[in-house]
Amino acid sequence: MRPSRLAENVTKAAYKIIETKKATYYGIGLSLVRIVKAIFGGENSILTVSAMLRGEYGVSEVFAGVPCILGRDGIQEILALNLEPKEEKQFQNSCALLDSVWHDSFYADQAKS
């Protein structure tokens, strides 16, 4: 599947779930069950979870959803995908946005205290 087609499918997935089930929380619940099963079962399964990046994909100190090996001790390894330069730049831009939103929220909360 072409990366652009994959991105389009992912973007539309939530709308398809809402259309058929009228909610997305079932998917969230099932995902959590799967993650817990992988950890408590020591499965060493490959799942996409939010992980702190430390140089992977040219990004550091940001949590982002990436493929990881999950086992009894949580994330065992972050798996690096072979991204095209354009895809890697898009991923880096997304991470920069996540980092900006987090910092804006964190420091806004700090200023209120």
C-alpha positions in Angstrom: 0.0 0.0 0.0 1.3 3.4 -0.9 2.2 5.6 2.1 -0.2 8.3 1.0 -3.0 5.8 0.8 -2.1 4.4 4.2 -2.2 7.9 5.7 -5.6 8.5 4.1 -7.0 5.2 5.5 -5.7 6.1 9.0 -7.3 9.5 8.8 -10.7 8.1 7.8 -10.7 5.2 10.2 -12.2 7.1 13.2 -15.1 8.3 10.9 -15.8 4.8 9.7 -15.9 3.5 13.3 -18.2 6.3 14.4 -20.4 5.6 11.4 -20.8 1.9 12.2 -20.6 1.8 16.0 -21.6 5.4 16.8 -18.5 5.8 19.0 -14.7 5.2 19.0 -14.3 4.2 22.7 -14.7 0.5 21.8 -11.5 0.7 19.8 -9.7 2.4 22.6 -10.8 -0.2 25.1 -9.8 -3.1 22.8 -6.4 -1.4 22.2 -5.8 -1.1 26.0 -6.7 -4.8 26.5 -4.2 -5.8 23.8 -1.4 -3.7 25.3 -2.1 -5.0 28.8 -2.1 -8.6 27.5 1.2 -8.1 25.7 2.8 -6.7 28.9 1.4 -9.1 31.5 1.8 -12.0 29.1 5.4 -11.2 28.3 4.6 -11.6 24.7 7.3 -9.4 23.1 4.7 -8.3 20.6 5.1 -5.5 18.1 2.5 -2.9 18.8 2.2 0.8 18.1 2.3 2.7 21.4 3.4 6.1 22.6 7.1 6.1 23.4 9.7 8.6 24.4 11.9 9.1 21.3 15.6 9.5 22.0 17.0 10.1 18.5 14.8 7.7 16.5 13.5 9.3 13.3 15.7 12.4 14.2 13.4 13.3 17.1 14.3 13.5 20.8 12.4 14.1 24.1 9.0 13.7 22.5 6.4 11.0 23.1 5.0 9.7 19.8 3.1 6.7 18.5 5.7 4.3 17.0 6.0 0.6 16.6 7.6 -1.0 19.6 8.3 -4.4 21.0 6.2 -4.7 24.2 7.0 -7.3 26.8 6.8 -7.9 30.6 8.9 -4.8 31.3 7.0 -2.6 28.9 8.7 -1.2 25.9 11.7 -3.4 25.0 12.7 -1.7 21.8 11.5 1.1 19.5 11.5 -0.3 15.9 12.7 2.1 13.2 10.7 2.1 10.0 12.4 3.0 6.8 10.7 6.2 6.0 11.1 8.2 2.8 12.7 11.6 3.4 9.3 13.4 2.9 7.6 11.0 5.4 10.4 11.5 7.9 10.0 15.3 7.6 6.3 15.0 8.1 6.8 12.8 11.2 9.3 15.3 12.6 6.8 18.2 12.0 4.1 16.2 13.8 6.5 15.6 16.7 7.4 19.3 16.8 3.7 20.2 17.0 3.2 17.6 19.9 6.2 19.1 21.7 4.9 22.6 21.2 1.4 21.8 22.5 2.8 20.0 25.5 5.2 22.8 26.4 2.5 25.4 26.0 0.1 23.4 28.2 2.8 22.7 30.8 4.1 26.2 31.1 0.6 27.7 31.0 -0.3 25.5 34.0 3.0 26.5 35.8 2.1 30.2 35.3 -1.3 29.7 36.9 0.3 28.2 40.1 
